C-alpha cells in the first residue's frame, strides 16, 4: 500500500498597515516546507495580487477563482498569516471553498517589535477565526497558537492536517461494494444506505450467485489468473491447503479484482459465510487480507459500516486496516482484550507470515475440509487506532479510540488471527460501544490517528463522532 500524500493550496493573508515585506519570504518558506514533507503545493501567482497575498474582497475573489480552477487537484488549503491578515478578503476567498482549512500564523520575534517589523499575526488569527465562525466556514487549528513553517509545531500540525485531508477527500465520494446479502443471523451489521449517501458514500450491491457464476469464466491460462495465483503463493503458507481450494480462491480473487476495478470501488464488504463454505468449499479470508494490504479496505460478514470505518482509518494512517471482533477477555487484566477474526488480517499487520487453514469453527457446521482460506497467525506489536460506524435515525455515528497491540502470548490452539490489545479504560470503552448500539466488529489500523479521523468526519463530513 502506497497512498500518496495530499496537495495543498496556500493562501497568504495581508493587512496593509502591517509590513508586507514578510510576504515574499513566507511564500518561499511555506512552499519549501510543504514540499519537503512530501505534500503537493499550489500557490496563486504572486503577480495576481499585491505582494502575492490577499487583503481586499476583490483579491479574495481572485483566490476563490484560483481554487475553483484547480479544484480537482486540491485536498486542503493552508491559510498562512505572515502578518495580521485582513478578514474581509479571507471570507470572500473561502466562503465557497468546501475544503479543509488549516489556519497558520507566524510568531513575532521579541527583538523585532517596531512598526516596520512586527507581524501581529497572533491577534489576526483570532479575527480570521471569528469571521469564519460567523460565516459557518469550518477550519482547523493546532497548538501552539502561532508557529513558523519551519518549526516543530507546524510540522506536527501539517502531519495532522495531511491525514485529515486524506480522510476528507477519500470519503467525500466513496464507493462501497456490498457483495452478497446480509447474513440473517447478523442483524448487528444492518446499515442505512441513505444515511451514508448523505455523507457522500454510495453503496453498490452485487449478488453472490452472480460472483460465483463469473468465477467459472476465469481461465487458468489467463493473465489475471496467473498473476493472482503468483501473488497468493507468496502471500501465505499454503502447504496445508488442498490444491482445489487454492484454485477456487484464485478464481474468486480474480473475479473480485475485475468487479472492483470495473466499477471504481474504493472498499468492500463481503458475505463470507456460509455459502462460500457450502458451495465453493473455501473461506475468502486470505483474499480480504491481501486486498486490505493494497488499500482496498475489505470487511467481513457484509459489515458495510466497518468497511467505511476501515477506509477512513487506513487513509489517515496511510497503512492497511482490518476488521476484527471484540472477542475475549485477557485473563483478569481490565485493560486488555483479545481482538480476533478468522484470517482476513493483512500480512503487514501480522507478526509473521500466516498459514492457510481450514475454518475450524465453521467446520462444526459444514464439515472438515470444506472451508480452507483462513490466514492464521498473530497480530504484530504496534500502537493502533480503532473505530466503528453505525447508522441510526438518518445519522451516521462513529466512535474512535487508540491503544496498542502488545506482545502478550495467546494460546497455540487459539484459532484464527488474533492479538492482545491494551486500551486505557477498556471497560468504559466496552460500555460505550454496547450502550451506543455499535456492533461487535471493530476496525483497526497501525498508528495513533484517531484525532485527524475524528476531525475530518465530524467537522468536514458531517458524521456524529465520539472518542472512547
C-alpha positions in Angstrom: 0.0 0.0 0.0 1.4 3.4 -1.0 -1.1 6.1 -0.6 0.1 9.4 -2.0 0.1 12.5 0.3 -2.4 15.3 -0.3 -1.9 18.5 -2.3 -2.5 21.8 -0.5 -3.3 25.2 -1.9 -1.7 28.0 0.1 -3.4 31.4 0.8 -1.4 34.3 2.2 -3.2 37.0 4.2 -2.2 40.6 4.4 -3.3 43.8 6.1 -1.8 47.0 4.6 -0.7 48.8 7.6 1.4 45.9 8.7 4.7 45.2 6.9 4.1 43.5 3.5 7.8 42.7 3.3 7.1 39.4 5.2 5.0 38.1 2.3 7.8 37.1 -0.2 9.8 35.2 2.4 6.6 33.4 3.7 5.8 32.3 0.1 9.3 30.8 -0.2 9.4 29.2 3.2 5.9 27.7 3.0 6.5 26.1 -0.4 9.8 24.7 0.7 8.5 23.2 3.9 5.3 21.7 2.4 7.2 20.0 -0.5 10.0 18.8 1.8 7.3 17.0 3.8 6.2 15.2 0.7 3.0 17.1 0.0 1.9 18.9 -3.2 1.8 22.7 -3.1 -0.2 25.1 -5.2 0.1 28.9 -5.0 -1.6 31.6 -6.9 1.0 33.6 -8.9 2.4 36.4 -6.9 1.7 39.0 -9.6 -2.0 38.4 -9.5 -2.4 40.4 -6.2 -0.3 43.0 -4.3 2.6 41.2 -2.7 1.2 37.8 -3.8 -1.2 38.0 -0.8 -4.9 38.6 -0.2 -6.3 41.7 1.6 -9.3 43.1 -0.2 -12.5 41.3 -1.1 -11.6 41.6 -4.8 -8.3 39.8 -4.1 -10.2 37.2 -2.1 -12.4 36.6 -5.2 -9.3 36.1 -7.3 -8.1 33.4 -4.8 -11.6 31.8 -4.9 -11.3 31.6 -8.7 -7.9 30.1 -8.4 -9.3 27.4 -6.1 -12.2 26.7 -8.5 -9.8 26.3 -11.4 -7.7 23.8 -9.5 -10.4 22.0 -7.5 -9.6 18.6 -8.9 -6.0 18.8 -7.7 -6.6 20.2 -4.2 -7.2 18.2 -0.9 -7.0 21.1 1.6 -6.0 24.8 2.0 -3.4 26.3 4.3 -4.3 29.8 5.3 -1.0 31.4 6.1 -0.8 34.7 8.1 2.7 36.3 7.7 1.1 39.4 9.3 -2.3 40.3 10.8 -4.3 39.4 7.7 -7.5 41.0 6.6 -10.6 39.0 7.4 -12.8 40.5 4.7 -10.6 39.2 1.9 -10.4 35.9 3.6 -14.2 35.5 3.8 -14.5 36.2 0.1 -11.8 33.7 -0.6 -13.2 30.8 1.5 -17.0 31.2 1.7 -17.5 28.6 -1.1 -14.2 26.7 -0.8 -15.6 23.4 0.6 -12.1 22.2 1.6 -10.5 21.6 5.0 -8.6 24.8 6.0 -5.6 24.9 8.3 -5.0 28.4 9.8 -1.3 29.1 10.5 0.0 32.3 11.9 3.6 33.5 12.1 5.1 34.3 15.6 6.7 37.7 16.3 10.3 37.9 17.4 10.8 39.8 20.7 13.6 41.9 19.2 11.5 42.8 16.1 8.5 44.7 17.5 9.0 48.1 15.8 6.1 49.1 13.5 8.2 48.3 10.4 8.8 44.7 11.5 6.1 43.4 13.8 3.6 41.0 12.4 0.7 40.8 14.9 -0.5 37.6 13.3 -1.1 36.2 16.8 -4.0 38.7 17.1 -5.0 38.5 13.4 -5.6 34.8 13.7 -8.5 35.5 16.1 -10.1 37.8 13.7 -10.0 35.2 10.9 -11.4 32.6 13.2 -14.1 34.9 14.4 -15.5 35.8 10.9 -15.2 32.2 9.8 -17.4 31.2 12.6 -19.8 34.0 11.7 -20.0 32.7 8.1 -20.1 29.0 9.0 -16.7 28.3 7.4 -15.2 25.2 9.2 -11.4 25.4 9.9 -8.7 23.5 11.7 -6.2 24.9 14.2 -3.5 23.2 16.2 -1.3 24.1 19.1 0.7 26.3 19.5 -1.4 29.3 18.5 1.5 30.7 16.4 4.2 28.6 14.7 6.6 29.4 11.9 6.5 26.9 9.0 10.0 25.6 9.8 9.1 24.9 13.4 8.3 21.5 15.0 4.9 22.8 16.0 4.0 23.4 12.4 5.4 20.1 11.3 3.1 18.3 13.7 0.1 20.5 12.5 0.9 19.7 8.9 1.0 15.9 9.6 -2.3 16.1 11.4 -3.9 18.2 8.6 -2.5 16.0 5.9 -4.1 12.9 7.4 -7.3 14.8 8.0 -7.4 15.9 4.3 -6.7 12.3 3.1 -9.8 11.1 5.0 -12.0 14.0 3.9 -11.0 13.6 0.2 -11.2 9.8 0.3 -14.7 9.6 2.0 -16.3 12.5 0.2 -17.2 10.4 -2.9 -16.6 6.9 -1.5 -18.0 3.8 -3.4 -18.5 0.7 -1.3 -19.2 -2.8 -2.8 -21.7 -4.9 -0.9 -21.2 -8.4 -2.2 -23.9 -10.7 -1.2 -26.9 -10.3 1.2 -26.5 -9.7 4.9 -26.3 -12.9 6.8 -29.7 -13.2 8.5 -28.1 -14.1 11.9 -26.1 -10.9 12.0 -28.7 -8.1 12.4 -25.9 -6.2 14.2 -24.4 -5.2 10.8 -27.6 -3.6 9.3 -27.0 -0.2 7.8 -29.0 2.7 6.4 -27.7 3.3 2.8 -29.5 6.6 2.5 -27.8 7.9 5.7 -24.5 7.0 4.2 -25.4 8.6 0.9 -26.0 11.9 2.7 -22.3 11.8 3.7 -21.2 11.0 0.1 -20.9 7.3 0.5 -22.5 5.2 -2.3 -23.2 1.5 -1.8 -23.1 -0.7 -4.9 -24.7 -4.2 -4.4 -23.7 -7.5 -6.1 -25.5 -10.8 -5.9 -23.2 -13.6 -4.5 -24.6 -16.1 -7.1 -23.5 -13.8 -9.9 -20.0 -13.6 -8.5 -19.8 -17.4 -8.2 -21.0 -17.7 -11.8 -18.4 -15.3 -13.1 -15.7 -17.4 -11.4 -16.4 -20.2 -13.9 -15.3 -17.9 -16.8 -11.8 -17.3 -15.3 -9.3 -19.4 -17.3 -6.2 -20.8 -15.8 -4.2 -19.6 -18.8 -5.4 -16.0 -18.4 -3.1 -13.3 -17.1 -5.4 -12.3 -14.3 -5.5 -15.9 -13.0 -1.7 -16.4 -13.2 -1.0 -13.0 -11.6 -3.4 -13.7 -8.7 -2.0 -17.2 -8.2 1.6 -15.9 -8.1 0.6 -13.2 -5.6 -1.2 -15.6 -3.3 1.5 -18.3 -3.4 3.9 -15.7 -2.0 1.4 -14.1 0.4 1.0 -17.0 2.8 1.9 -20.6 3.6 -0.3 -22.9 1.6 1.4 -26.2 2.5 -1.6 -27.5 4.4 -4.3 -26.4 1.9 -5.6 -28.6 -0.9 -4.8 -27.5 -4.5 -8.5 -27.5 -5.3 -9.2 -24.9 -2.6 -6.2 -22.8 -3.9 -7.6 -22.8 -7.4 -11.1 -21.8 -6.2 -9.7 -18.9 -4.1 -7.6 -17.7 -7.1 -10.7 -17.7 -9.2 -12.7 -15.8 -6.6 -9.9 -13.3 -6.2 -9.6 -12.7 -9.9 -13.3 -12.2 -10.1 -13.4 -9.7 -7.3 -10.5 -7.8 -8.8 -12.3 -7.4 -12.1 -15.5 -6.2 -10.4 -13.8 -3.8 -8.1 -11.7 -2.3 -10.9 -14.6 -2.1 -13.4 -16.9 -0.2 -11.0 -14.2 2.1 -9.4 -14.9 0.6 -6.0 -12.9 2.1 -3.0 -13.8 -0.5 -0.3 -16.0 -3.6 0.1 -18.0 -5.8 2.5 -18.4 -9.4 1.6 -20.9 -12.1 2.7 -18.2 -14.6 3.7 -20.3 -17.4 5.1 -21.9 -19.9 4.9 -22.4 -20.3 1.1 -18.7 -19.9 0.4 -18.1 -23.0 2.5 -21.2 -25.0 1.5 -20.9 -24.3 -2.3 -17.3 -23.3 -3.0 -15.7 -25.2 -0.1 -13.5 -22.2 0.8 -13.2 -19.3 3.1 -12.3 -15.9 1.4 -10.3 -14.6 4.4 -6.8 -14.6 2.8 -8.2 -12.6 -0.2 -9.6 -10.0 2.1 -6.3 -9.6 3.9 -4.5 -9.2 0.6 -7.0 -6.6 -0.6 -6.5 -4.7 2.7 -2.8 -4.7 2.1 -3.2 -2.8 -1.1 -5.6 -0.2 0.3 -8.9 -1.9 -0.7 -10.5 -2.0 2.8 -12.5 -5.2 3.0 -14.8 -6.0 5.8 -16.2 -9.5 6.8 -19.8 -10.5 7.2 -21.2 -7.8 4.9 -20.3 -5.1 7.5 -20.6 -2.0 5.3 -20.3 0.3 8.3 -16.9 -1.1 9.2 -15.8 -1.1 5.6 -16.2 2.7 5.7 -14.5 2.9 9.1 -11.6 0.8 7.9 -11.2 3.1 4.8 -11.2 6.2 7.0 -8.6 4.8 9.4 -6.5 3.4 6.5 -6.5 6.8 4.7 -5.3 8.5 7.9 -2.6 6.0 8.8 -1.5 5.5 5.2 -1.3 1.8 6.0 -3.8 -1.1 5.9 -6.7 -1.6 8.2 -8.5 -4.7 9.3 -11.9 -5.7 10.7 -11.8 -7.7 14.0 -14.2 -9.0 16.7 -14.2 -7.6 20.2 -13.7 -11.2 21.2 -12.2 -12.3 24.5 -11.1 -11.1 27.9 -7.4 -11.5 28.6 -7.3 -13.1 32.0 -8.1 -10.7 34.8 -6.5 -7.6 33.2 -9.3 -5.0 32.8 -7.4 -3.0 30.1 -6.6 -5.9 27.8 -8.7 -7.7 25.2 -8.1 -10.3 22.5 -9.2 -8.9 19.1 -9.7 -11.7 16.6 -11.0 -12.7 13.2 -10.8 -15.9 11.2 -8.0 -14.8 9.0 -8.5 -11.6 7.0 -5.8 -9.6 8.7 -3.3 -8.1 6.2 0.1 -9.6 6.2 1.6 -6.2 7.0 -0.2 -6.2 10.4 0.9 -9.8 11.2 3.9 -10.7 13.4 5.0 -13.3 10.8 3.8 -14.9 7.6 0.5 -16.6 8.1 -0.6 -20.2 7.3 -3.7 -21.1 5.4 -6.1 -23.3 7.4 -9.5 -24.9 7.3 -12.1 -22.8 9.2 -12.0 -24.7 12.4 -15.1 -23.0 13.8 -17.4 -23.3 10.7 -16.1 -26.9 10.2 -18.5 -27.8 13.1 -21.4 -26.8 10.7 -20.2 -27.6 7.2 -17.7 -30.4 7.9 -14.0 -30.6 7.9 -12.0 -29.7 4.7 -14.8 -27.5 3.2 -13.6 -24.1 4.3 -9.9 -23.6 3.6 -8.7 -20.0 3.2 -8.3 -18.6 6.7 -4.9 -16.9 7.1 -3.9 -17.9 10.6 -1.3 -16.1 12.6 -0.8 -13.3 15.2 -1.1 -9.5 15.0 2.2 -7.7 15.5 3.1 -5.4 18.4 2.2 -1.8 17.4 0.4 1.3 18.5 -3.0 1.3 16.9 -6.2 3.2 16.4 -9.7 1.7 16.3 -13.2 2.7 15.5 -16.6 1.6 14.1 -19.6 3.1 12.2 -23.3 2.6 12.5 -26.4 4.5 11.3 -29.4 5.5 13.4 -32.4 7.7 12.5 -30.7 9.1 9.5 -27.4 9.9 11.2 -24.1 8.2 10.7 -22.3 7.6 14.0 -18.7 6.7 14.7 -16.6 6.0 17.7 -12.8 6.3 17.7 -10.1 5.4 20.2 -6.4 4.4 20.5 -4.4 1.7 22.2 -1.7 -0.7 21.3 -1.2 -4.4 20.3 1.1 -5.9 22.9 3.5 -8.8 22.7 1.4 -10.9 25.2 1.1 -14.5 24.2 -2.1 -16.2 23.0 -2.6 -20.0 23.3 -1.3 -22.0 20.4 -4.7 -23.7 19.9 -6.5 -20.3 19.6 -7.8 -20.4 16.0 -7.6 -17.5 13.6 -5.5 -14.3 13.5 -5.6 -12.5 16.9 -3.7 -10.0 19.0 -3.8 -8.8 22.6 -4.8 -5.1 22.6 -4.2 -2.8 25.6 -6.6 0.1 25.8 -6.6 2.5 28.8 -10.1 2.5 30.4 -11.1 -0.5 28.3 -14.1 -1.3 30.5 -15.5 2.2 29.9 -14.8 1.8 26.2 -16.7 -1.5 26.0 -19.6 0.0 27.9 -19.7 2.9 25.4 -19.7 0.5 22.5 -22.5 -1.5 23.9 -24.7 1.3 25.2 -24.1 3.2 21.9 -25.6 0.4 19.9 -22.4 -0.3 18.0 -21.6 -3.7 16.5 -19.3 -6.5 17.7 -16.8 -5.7 15.0 -14.1 -3.1 15.3 -11.9 -1.6 12.6 -8.2 -1.3 13.4 -5.1 0.3 11.8 -1.5 0.8 13.0 -0.5 4.2 14.4 -2.2 6.9 16.5 -4.5 8.6 14.1 -7.8 8.9 15.9 -7.6 12.7 16.2 -7.4 13.6 12.4 -10.0 10.9 11.6 -12.4 12.4 14.2 -11.9 16.0 13.0 -12.3 15.0 9.3 -15.5 13.1 10.0 -17.2 15.5 12.4 -16.1 18.9 11.1 -15.9 18.4 7.4 -18.1 15.4 6.6 -21.0 15.7 9.0 -20.6 12.4 11.0 -21.5 12.2 14.6 -18.4 11.1 16.4 -17.3 10.3 19.9 -13.9 9.4 21.4 -13.9 6.4 23.7 
